[in-house]
Amino acid sequence: MATTKEPTGWIGWVGFASFMLLLGGMFALLAGVVALFKDTTVYNSATNNAFILSYDQWGWAHILIGLLAVWAGSSLMRGGMYGRIIAVLVALVSAVVNVAFIPVYPIWATIIVVVDVLVIFAVTVHGREMKGLSE
C-alpha cells in the first residue's frame, strides 16, 4: 500500500519562488521590448564612456533572460528539476549582490538576503513537493 506524503508549510515558499521567477521574467521581457525601441547606446556621463552594448543588444539579452525566468518559474510550479536549479541560482546571485548593499541599505538588504536564504532552503529541501501537487 503506497502512502502519500502531505505537503509541508514550506510549499508556500516554493510557490513564492516560482511566482517571483515568473514576475521577474515578465518584467525582464517588458524591459527588453522597451529597449528594442530605443535607438541609442548606453552612456555613462560620470566616466564619459559609452558601453559596448547598444539598447538593442540589452533588449535581446533581457528578452532571453526573461524567457528563461518564465520557463524556470513554470517548471518550478510543476516541481521540475530545471526550475529548482534556476530558482536556487537566481536566489543565490540575489543574496550575494544584496550582501554588497548592506552598508548602503542595511535593513532592506538584510531582509532580501533572509528571503533568498528561505527560498533556497524551501526549493532545495521541499521543491519536490510541488510535483505531488501538480499530479
C-alpha positions as CSV (number, residue, x, y, z in Angstrom):
1,M,0.0,0.0,0.0
2,A,1.5,3.3,-1.1
3,T,1.4,6.2,1.2
4,T,1.3,9.8,0.0
5,K,3.2,12.4,1.9
6,E,1.3,15.6,2.7
7,P,3.0,18.8,1.6
8,T,4.6,20.8,4.4
9,G,4.2,24.5,5.1
10,W,7.3,25.2,3.1
11,I,5.4,24.6,-0.1
12,G,4.4,28.3,0.2
13,W,8.0,29.4,-0.1
14,V,8.4,27.3,-3.2
15,G,5.3,28.8,-4.7
16,F,6.7,32.3,-3.8
17,A,9.9,31.5,-5.6
18,S,8.1,30.3,-8.7
19,F,5.8,33.4,-8.7
20,M,8.8,35.7,-8.3
21,L,10.6,34.0,-11.2
22,L,7.5,34.5,-13.3
23,L,7.1,38.1,-12.3
24,G,10.8,38.9,-12.8
25,G,10.8,37.2,-16.1
26,M,7.8,39.2,-17.2
27,F,9.5,42.5,-16.1
28,A,12.7,41.5,-18.0
29,L,10.7,40.7,-21.1
30,L,8.9,44.1,-20.8
31,A,12.3,45.9,-20.3
32,G,13.7,44.1,-23.3
33,V,10.9,45.0,-25.6
34,V,11.1,48.7,-24.5
35,A,14.9,48.6,-25.1
36,L,14.4,47.4,-28.6
37,F,12.6,50.6,-29.5
38,K,15.3,52.9,-28.2
39,D,17.7,54.0,-30.9
40,T,20.9,54.8,-28.9
41,T,23.7,53.2,-26.9
42,V,24.2,53.1,-23.2
43,Y,26.2,56.1,-22.0
44,N,27.7,56.8,-18.6
45,S,28.1,60.6,-18.1
46,A,30.2,60.1,-14.9
47,T,33.0,58.3,-16.8
48,N,32.3,59.9,-20.2
49,N,32.2,56.4,-21.8
50,A,29.8,54.5,-23.9
51,F,29.2,50.9,-23.1
52,I,29.8,48.3,-25.7
53,L,26.2,47.1,-25.9
54,S,23.5,49.1,-27.6
55,Y,20.0,49.2,-26.3
56,D,19.1,46.6,-29.0
57,Q,21.6,44.2,-27.6
58,W,20.5,44.9,-24.0
59,G,16.9,44.4,-25.1
60,W,17.6,41.0,-26.6
61,A,19.6,40.0,-23.5
62,H,16.7,40.9,-21.3
63,I,14.2,39.1,-23.5
64,L,16.3,35.9,-23.4
65,I,16.8,36.2,-19.6
66,G,13.0,36.9,-19.2
67,L,12.1,33.9,-21.3
68,L,14.5,31.7,-19.2
69,A,13.0,33.0,-16.0
70,V,9.4,32.5,-17.1
71,W,10.3,29.0,-18.3
72,A,12.0,28.2,-15.0
73,G,9.1,29.6,-12.9
74,S,6.6,27.5,-14.7
75,S,8.9,24.5,-14.4
76,L,9.2,25.2,-10.6
77,M,5.5,25.4,-10.2
78,R,5.3,21.8,-11.7
79,G,8.1,20.6,-9.4
80,G,10.6,20.3,-12.3
81,M,14.3,20.0,-11.5
82,Y,15.2,22.7,-14.1
83,G,13.1,25.3,-12.3
84,R,14.5,24.3,-9.0
85,I,18.1,24.7,-10.3
86,I,17.4,28.1,-11.8
87,A,15.5,29.3,-8.7
88,V,18.4,28.4,-6.5
89,L,20.9,30.2,-8.8
90,V,18.8,33.3,-9.0
91,A,18.3,33.5,-5.3
92,L,22.0,32.8,-4.7
93,V,23.0,35.7,-7.0
94,S,20.4,37.9,-5.4
95,A,21.8,37.1,-1.9
96,V,25.4,37.8,-2.9
97,V,24.5,41.1,-4.6
98,N,22.5,42.2,-1.6
99,V,25.3,41.4,0.8
100,A,27.3,44.0,-1.0
101,F,24.5,46.6,-0.4
102,I,24.2,46.0,3.3
103,P,26.4,49.1,4.1
104,V,24.1,51.2,1.8
105,Y,20.7,49.8,2.7
106,P,21.2,47.7,5.8
107,I,17.6,46.8,6.6
108,W,16.4,46.3,3.1
109,A,19.4,44.3,2.0
110,T,19.3,42.1,5.1
111,I,15.6,41.3,4.5
112,I,16.3,40.4,0.9
113,V,19.2,38.1,2.0
114,V,17.0,36.4,4.6
115,V,14.2,35.9,2.0
116,D,16.7,34.5,-0.5
117,V,18.1,32.0,2.0
118,L,14.5,30.9,2.9
119,V,13.7,30.4,-0.8
120,I,16.9,28.4,-1.3
121,F,16.1,26.2,1.6
122,A,12.5,25.7,0.5
123,V,13.3,24.9,-3.1
124,T,16.2,22.6,-2.3
125,V,14.5,20.7,0.5
126,H,10.8,20.9,-0.4
127,G,10.8,21.6,-4.1
128,R,9.8,18.1,-5.0
129,E,6.5,18.6,-3.1
130,M,5.3,20.8,-5.9
131,K,5.4,17.8,-8.2
132,G,3.0,16.0,-6.0
133,L,0.5,18.9,-6.0
134,S,0.5,19.1,-9.8
135,E,-0.3,15.4,-10.4
